[in-house]
Structures are given as C-alpha cells and as structure tokens.
Amino acid sequence: MIRTGLIKKLHGNIADVEIQRSTACGDNCASCGLCNGRTAIVKAANAAGAAEGDTVMIDMADKKVLGAAFLVYIVPLVLLVAGYFIGNALFKTELGGIITGFLLMLLSFLPIIFIDRRSRQRYLPKITGIVKAGA
C-alpha cells in the first residue's frame, strides 16, 4: 500500500506524516459525506532522509497490513464465538456462554498488546521517496 503524505514533524528517524484517509465509498464522497477533507497522522520510518514540510511517498506491505488487521479484528471475534459455545456447553446456560465468550475475547487482547509492544517497529510504514521538497 503506497500513499502520499506531508511530513508534519520529525522525532529522530520517525516522522509524523499527514495522509488523506482512505474512503469506504470508493472516493465518491458526495454519496456519504463523511470523509470530506479528513486526514490522519501516521508514524513512518524516515528511510529517505526527508525533512519537515516534504511531501513523501510512504509504503507499508499489504501482507503486514492484512496480518495486523487479522490479529486485531478476526482473532478476538473467533474467540468470542468459540467461548460462547464452550461456555454454553460447560455451564448449560446461555449466560455462561456469553460470559465465557467475553472472557476469552478479553484474554485475546493480552497477546495482541504483547506483540504490539514487541514488534511495533516492524509494522511501521517506511518513507520510500520524496515527491516534493518543502519550503
């Protein structure tokens, strides 16, 4: 996934880059009106040696984006559903299934937090080039 953004601030080798948010409506913003001018600040490794005010290209491997999304969204959902069925079978009540499902879902966030802290640098987008030097 390659995006263009503007470097707002540098923190050593890490840059805060302002990018336009992706739309869910296929860039037909008049149809939903939710994303007019919305931007996001992302942290990116400054591999190109860009300066504040530069317009840059940032890249993050699609595989890493999909892997992170799977870990954060799908794994807790699967454990919620599995926990419901396990708790329902163990306790023979729907309430037992609901409580077990939510407990397993909450427990799924512990390894996610650990993985995030341990490999945060690995998932950072990288600035791959300078499109336009700042003033």
C-alpha positions in Angstrom: 0.0 0.0 0.0 1.6 3.2 -1.2 0.4 6.6 0.0 1.5 10.2 -0.4 1.7 12.4 2.6 3.1 15.6 4.2 5.7 15.4 7.0 4.4 17.4 9.9 7.1 16.6 12.5 10.3 14.6 12.9 11.3 12.6 16.0 14.7 11.4 15.1 14.3 8.7 12.5 10.5 8.6 12.9 8.3 11.1 11.1 4.7 12.1 11.7 3.1 12.1 8.2 -0.3 13.5 7.4 -2.2 11.5 4.8 -5.7 11.6 3.4 -7.8 8.8 4.9 -9.0 6.1 2.6 -12.7 6.1 1.9 -15.1 3.3 2.2 -17.3 4.8 -0.5 -14.8 4.4 -3.4 -13.9 8.2 -3.4 -17.4 9.1 -4.2 -17.6 11.3 -1.1 -20.8 13.1 -2.3 -22.7 9.8 -1.7 -21.9 9.6 2.0 -20.5 13.0 3.0 -18.5 11.5 5.9 -14.9 11.9 4.7 -14.7 15.5 3.3 -11.1 16.6 3.9 -10.4 14.1 6.7 -6.8 13.4 7.3 -4.8 11.1 9.6 -1.4 11.3 11.1 0.7 8.1 10.8 4.2 7.4 12.1 6.7 6.3 9.5 10.3 5.3 9.4 12.2 8.1 7.6 14.4 5.9 5.4 14.6 8.6 2.7 16.0 11.3 4.9 13.1 13.6 4.3 12.7 16.9 6.2 9.6 18.6 7.8 7.3 20.0 5.2 8.4 17.5 2.5 5.7 15.6 0.5 6.7 12.0 0.6 5.7 8.5 -0.5 5.1 6.0 2.3 4.8 2.3 1.8 3.6 -0.5 4.0 3.5 -4.0 2.8 -0.1 -5.3 2.2 0.8 -8.5 3.9 1.7 -6.7 7.1 -1.5 -4.6 7.0 -3.6 -7.7 6.5 -1.8 -9.6 9.2 -2.2 -6.9 11.7 -5.9 -6.4 10.8 -6.5 -10.2 11.1 -4.8 -10.2 14.5 -6.7 -7.3 15.9 -10.2 -7.9 14.4 -10.7 -11.6 13.5 -8.9 -13.4 16.4 -10.9 -11.7 19.1 -14.1 -12.3 17.2 -13.4 -16.0 16.7 -12.5 -16.4 20.4 -15.8 -14.6 21.3 -17.8 -17.1 19.3 -15.8 -20.1 20.4 -16.0 -19.0 24.0 -19.8 -18.7 23.8 -20.1 -22.3 22.5 -17.6 -23.6 25.1 -19.3 -21.8 28.0 -22.7 -22.8 26.8 -21.6 -26.5 26.7 -19.8 -26.4 30.1 -22.4 -24.4 32.1 -25.5 -25.4 30.2 -26.8 -21.8 30.2 -26.7 -19.0 27.7 -25.4 -16.6 30.3 -22.4 -19.0 31.0 -21.7 -18.9 27.2 -21.9 -15.2 27.0 -19.6 -14.6 30.0 -17.1 -17.2 28.8 -17.1 -15.7 25.3 -16.4 -12.2 26.6 -13.7 -13.5 28.9 -11.9 -15.3 26.0 -12.2 -12.2 23.8 -10.7 -10.0 26.6 -7.9 -12.5 27.1 -7.1 -12.4 23.4 -6.1 -8.8 23.7 -3.2 -9.7 26.1 -1.1 -11.4 23.3 -2.1 -8.6 20.9 -0.7 -6.0 23.3 2.5 -8.0 23.8 3.0 -8.5 20.1 2.4 -4.7 19.5 5.0 -3.7 22.1 7.5 -6.2 20.8 7.2 -5.6 17.1 6.0 -2.1 16.8 8.9 -1.1 14.5 8.3 -4.0 12.2 4.8 -2.7 11.3 5.8 1.0 10.8 5.3 2.3 7.2 8.5 3.4 5.5 9.1 6.7 3.7 10.4 5.5 0.3 10.9 8.7 -1.5 10.5 12.5 -1.6 7.9 13.7 -4.0 8.3 17.4 -3.4 10.7 19.1 -1.0 9.2 21.5 1.5 9.8 25.2 1.6 
